[in-house]
Amino acid sequence: MLILALDSSQQTQSLAVFDDIEQRFIIEAQQQNKSSQLISLLVESFQRAGLKAQNIGLLACSVGPGSFTGIRSNITIVKTLAAEFDLKICAMNNFDLVRFENQLRDSDPVIIAAGKNDYFISLDTDYANLETNFFSLETNGHKVYELREQNIAKLIIKTLNAQSPLLNYKDLQPYYLREPSINVKAQ
């Protein structure tokens, strides 16, 4: 079975296709462009590899936290493919990817740098002891993580296992730490 993973929640959009029978990656692609270019990357990568969407047996993706537009683009593409080809989806959040990459326990708190002195903080982190800048976070014993793997889609596939829950496309939801302020009237 071929597994397609996609991510555009970070600055680098990525995709990977893994053949679980031959235990090898068929496609590993990434680009620095905007998340709107993820479809182009997908189409070009499939054409170069001689693959068709019908060859895919499972979808995997990151649901955030990360770039709002990137998450929405990623989820829209994955939901569309899942609905069209009747595929199941394995969704991963970036906190779990950091835990996997750094060999942390599932219960370990995670703080991810979000840029512009902002941070994504896992819901199980002790907020009372957090300061608002990077140096205070470090000196208070809270390590700030960044995903080291450039191809997040490849990392998503590496985290999959027999216990990974599978979703229908209708159940796939973004992982927002706060709802975006779209369509909210100014007071």
Disulfide bonds with the S-S distance in Angstrom:
none
